[in-house]
């Protein structure tokens, strides 16, 4: 019952454009604007890994009719993830892109689904938990995929779990599911 539009980042594959947060978010905003123009009904944004940063930044601009956001293997800020990997370096000085998901979602009025992978070896699940804790109370819910890693979480998603997440985004209960 959902139309799915997949958008690849600028400068990936055969797409032209530049790498980076500004380019990716600008392109995603344009994709959402075009989808809102062409199709009726609510819009839902799904982001996975780096895509979480893009989806959260687009959700900050609520002018399109974005009803909900689902973030798979997210973090509160990219800087927090970098500090985990390089605690002895001033990584903030080197990073051009910020991807501050916690800040970008603070005023988002729709529902936010946060899905962490229990054994995520790239973005440890603590980052998903930290993001969830910082989101405004109310329209949020979290799932932790048992035994899942960063690159195999999708193989652990059964249809029932997808349905549960979309039921929440549509109008479901608020809380945490493990």
C-alpha positions as CSV (number, residue, x, y, z in Angstrom):
1,X,0.0,0.0,0.0
2,X,3.0,2.3,-0.2
3,X,4.8,3.9,-3.1
4,X,8.6,3.7,-2.7
5,X,10.9,6.1,-4.2
6,X,14.6,5.3,-4.0
7,X,17.0,8.2,-4.4
8,X,20.8,7.6,-4.7
9,X,23.2,10.3,-3.5
10,X,24.7,12.8,-5.9
11,X,28.1,11.7,-7.1
12,X,27.3,8.0,-6.5
13,X,27.1,5.6,-9.3
14,X,26.4,7.5,-12.5
15,X,24.8,10.5,-10.7
16,X,26.4,13.8,-11.1
17,X,26.9,16.2,-8.2
18,X,29.2,16.7,-5.3
19,X,29.8,14.6,-2.2
20,X,28.8,16.0,1.2
21,X,25.9,16.8,3.5
22,X,24.9,20.0,1.8
23,X,24.6,18.4,-1.6
24,X,22.9,15.2,-0.3
25,X,20.3,17.1,1.8
26,X,19.6,19.6,-1.0
27,X,19.0,16.8,-3.5
28,X,16.8,14.9,-1.0
29,X,14.7,18.0,-0.3
30,X,14.2,18.4,-4.1
31,X,13.2,14.7,-4.3
32,X,10.7,15.1,-1.5
33,X,9.3,18.3,-3.0
34,X,8.8,16.5,-6.4
35,X,7.1,13.6,-4.6
36,X,4.8,15.9,-2.7
37,X,3.9,17.6,-6.0
38,X,3.2,14.4,-7.9
39,X,1.6,12.2,-5.3
40,X,-1.2,12.7,-2.8
41,X,-1.2,11.5,0.8
42,X,1.3,11.5,3.6
43,X,5.1,11.2,2.9
44,X,7.4,9.0,5.0
45,X,11.2,9.3,5.0
46,X,13.4,6.2,5.5
47,X,17.0,6.5,6.1
48,X,19.7,3.9,6.7
49,X,23.1,4.6,8.1
50,X,24.3,7.8,6.4
51,X,20.8,8.2,5.0
52,X,19.5,8.8,8.5
53,X,21.4,12.1,8.5
54,X,19.9,13.0,5.2
55,X,16.3,12.0,6.2
56,X,16.6,13.9,9.6
57,X,17.8,17.0,7.9
58,X,15.0,16.9,5.3
59,X,12.5,16.3,8.2
60,X,13.6,19.5,9.8
61,X,11.9,21.4,7.0
62,X,8.3,20.4,7.5
63,X,6.9,22.4,4.6
64,X,6.2,19.2,2.6
65,X,3.7,16.8,4.2
66,X,6.1,14.5,5.9
67,X,4.1,12.4,8.4
68,X,6.9,10.2,9.7
69,X,10.5,9.2,9.6
70,X,12.1,5.8,10.1
71,X,15.8,5.7,10.9
72,X,17.7,2.4,10.6
73,X,21.1,2.3,12.4
74,X,21.1,6.0,13.3
75,X,23.2,8.2,15.6
76,X,22.6,11.5,17.5
77,X,25.5,13.3,15.7
78,X,28.1,12.1,13.3
79,X,30.7,13.8,15.5
80,X,29.7,11.5,18.4
81,X,30.3,8.4,16.2
82,X,33.7,9.8,15.1
83,X,34.7,10.5,18.7
84,X,34.1,6.8,19.5
85,X,36.5,5.8,16.8
86,X,39.1,8.4,17.4
87,X,38.8,9.6,21.1
88,X,42.4,10.9,21.1
89,X,42.0,13.2,18.1
90,X,40.2,16.5,17.8
91,X,37.9,15.1,15.1
92,X,35.5,18.1,15.2
93,X,38.3,20.2,13.6
94,X,38.5,17.8,10.7
95,X,34.8,17.1,10.0
96,X,33.1,19.2,7.3
97,X,29.7,17.4,7.6
98,X,27.8,17.4,10.9
99,X,24.6,15.3,10.4
100,X,23.1,16.4,13.7
101,X,20.1,14.1,13.8
102,X,19.1,15.0,17.4
103,X,19.0,18.7,16.6
104,X,17.3,18.2,13.2
105,X,14.4,16.2,14.7
106,X,13.7,18.4,17.7
107,X,10.8,20.2,16.2
108,X,9.6,17.5,13.8
109,X,5.9,17.1,14.5
110,X,5.4,13.6,13.0
111,X,6.2,10.2,14.2
112,X,9.8,9.0,14.5
113,X,10.8,5.3,14.3
114,X,14.3,4.5,15.5
115,X,15.7,1.0,14.6
116,X,19.0,-0.1,16.0
117,X,21.0,-3.2,15.2
118,X,22.0,-5.0,18.4
119,X,25.5,-6.0,17.1
120,X,26.1,-3.1,14.8
121,X,29.9,-3.1,14.3
122,X,29.9,0.3,12.4
123,X,27.6,2.5,14.4
124,X,27.2,0.8,17.8
125,X,23.6,0.5,19.0
126,X,24.3,2.9,21.9
127,X,24.2,5.7,19.3
128,X,20.6,4.8,18.3
129,X,19.7,4.6,22.0
130,X,21.3,8.0,22.6
131,X,19.4,9.6,19.7
132,X,16.1,8.1,20.9
133,X,16.7,9.5,24.4
134,X,17.2,13.0,23.0
135,X,14.1,13.0,20.8
136,X,11.1,14.9,22.1
137,X,8.7,12.8,24.2
138,X,5.6,11.5,22.5
139,X,5.6,10.5,18.9
140,X,8.7,8.2,18.9
141,X,9.3,4.5,19.2
142,X,12.4,2.3,19.2
143,X,13.1,-1.2,18.0
144,X,16.3,-3.1,18.6
145,X,17.0,-5.9,16.1
146,X,18.4,-8.8,18.1
147,X,21.6,-10.3,16.7
148,X,21.7,-7.8,13.8
149,X,24.7,-6.1,12.5
150,X,25.1,-2.9,10.5
151,X,25.2,-4.7,7.1
152,X,22.8,-7.5,7.8
153,X,19.9,-5.9,9.7
154,X,17.7,-6.0,6.7
155,X,17.9,-9.8,6.6
156,X,16.5,-9.9,10.1
157,X,13.5,-7.7,9.2
158,X,10.4,-9.9,8.8
159,X,7.3,-8.6,7.1
160,X,5.6,-8.4,10.6
161,X,8.3,-6.0,11.8
162,X,8.0,-3.8,8.7
163,X,4.2,-3.8,9.3
164,X,4.7,-2.8,12.9
165,X,6.9,0.1,12.1
166,X,4.6,1.4,9.4
167,X,1.6,0.9,11.7
168,X,3.4,3.1,14.2
169,X,4.3,5.7,11.6
170,X,0.6,5.8,10.5
171,X,-0.9,6.0,14.0
172,X,0.5,3.3,16.3
173,X,1.4,3.3,20.0
174,X,4.5,5.1,21.5
175,X,7.2,3.3,23.4
176,X,10.2,0.9,23.1
177,X,10.1,-2.6,21.6
178,X,13.0,-5.1,21.8
